[in-house]
Amino acid sequence: MSRRRTVRGVPADLATIARDVGSLLVIQATMMTITVGVALLFREWYQALSFLVAGGVTAAVGFAARRAFTEAPAPKLKHGMVIAAAGWFATAVFGATPFLLSAYATPQAVMAGFVPAGASWEPATVYGASSMSSLVYFRDPLHALFESMSGWTGSGLTMAVHEPSLPRALQWWRSFIQWVGGVGVIVLTVSILARPGSGSYALYRSEAREERIHPSVVSTVRTVWKLFLVFTVLSISVLFAAIVTSDYGSKLPLWRAGWQAVNHAMTGLSTGGFSVTDNSIATYDSPLIEAVLLPVMTVGAVAFPVHYAVLHDRDWSELYEDVQTRWLFVLLVVGSVVLVGQNALAISGTADAFSGGWLNVGVAFEALNGVAATLGLGTPFRSAAAGDAARDSVFQFVSALSCTGFQSAPIGSWSAGGKLLVSTAMVVGGAAGSTVGGIKIIRAYTIGRGIAWQFRRVFLPANAVVNAKFGGRTLNREEMDREFAEAAIVSLLWVGLLATSSLVLVNVAGPTFSYADALFEVASAQGNVGLSTGITGPSMPTLAEAMFLLNMWVGRLEIIPILVFARSLLYGMEP
């Protein structure tokens, strides 16, 4: 039996994984160094020190792993999946250190200075420290890890109950890790550190990214980043204009309006959903800001190859010829209309959900009331709250399907039917090859086509030669069966974990929350969305918080890399 190859006495497989995970940590250390500058800009000395120490530790570990195993072999697909799983978890762990260090390094008197004037909420006490600033929550290591995992995976669920009471360096860090994590820290590493032909495709595929813009994966991901930067600048510009013209934003200093525009543009485009305002997008109560964010969130849910074809090749036909993009627009329109109807019908039973007074389209509502009365549904559109229901329903459905997680309404007060529709959108998600979570539209489409394909085969002779048109490709029987099987396996595992987790959550969340609430919350975590019915927060059960770490991690990597990682821990990398 031949000896297994080693690198510095370490098995070659493990050396490859350690080296490339080290590269990810080097990237994160660079990001921490940038954030030191942000802390210094705002004279947040304790935060600057925390990020400096965290960055130094992260860089030391990352560079040590890279240098020790420089000669390790290039990663194959099995390595790429383990690197993706281990890398995302390592990034979350090291990304939590600035939260934890900042919470312990900052004196309580300094924490009080982060709390906005006029704040009236009760102070929280965590491990002996009491403060009205949400920074105090990150003294709990689990809360710090949760915030980091939520940020890196683009989930957007948060332990920071009052985001404006955080130091601005941490506000920036939360947005920064979502912005980078939206495209993928592994994609970022490939674009900067990988050498052409050095196994970068294995890393690229490990994040479920198959479509290439260029023949070279390195060129592809660099193009993705260029597009992302352009979209970010455009999003900041239009959002800043919307904020300063809103009632809320017009009272803010320009620099603060700009700060909110930068952070919300970064987390909106990356479909992450972290906010720097106290009640997410509901803080603004502005139809204009919500309208501006709709295309920002939608852009983040469209696959980057489609963006490239439209912007670089001027091929506008991709917007309807690409199967995922076409179905994304269909689902956005149809789902919004259905959710508007559902919430309008449920207004009488959800008095606290919709305040009314924004939209007055009396003629249209009267016509809809006539139809509803004919169907025996009463007159659901007579109340002014129906306008508010329509506005919130459209925004929340787009936020859910794009997996952004910006919240403009108290969804916890919605009917079970409304929560179920939003949960379904969070499970499906946007297009593969974009920044979103969820199962992805292409898998849902494949399963639908596969079911129709199986029924069709029942009526055909066994020896019939049948091809299927699928996303611009012509597939034979074997190829269609393979596509259907792969989509079904991933989706079944994904939904299985969703069902199991929701059953756990409904039993630990307490009697205040229904199963619809539990299912919604798990769909949000596992779909990397960030909408909440009120379960997620520092007071949530420890078991549920730890479970959500798994849900967010699995959701970002679409479960297979996690299973490969678990298998490698138990049995090694050999077949």
Helices and strands as residue ranges (DSSP letters): E 6-7, E 10-11, H 12-41, H 45-68, H 77-105, H 108-112, E 124-126, E 129-131, G 134-139, H 141-152, G 163-165, H 168-183, H 185-193, H 200-206, H 217-244, G 249-251, H 254-269, G 280-283, H 287-301, H 304-311, H 318-321, H 323-345, G 347-349, H 362-374, H 385-401, G 411-413, H 416-428, H 441-458, E 468-470, E 473-475, H 477-508, H 515-526, H 542-557, H 560-571
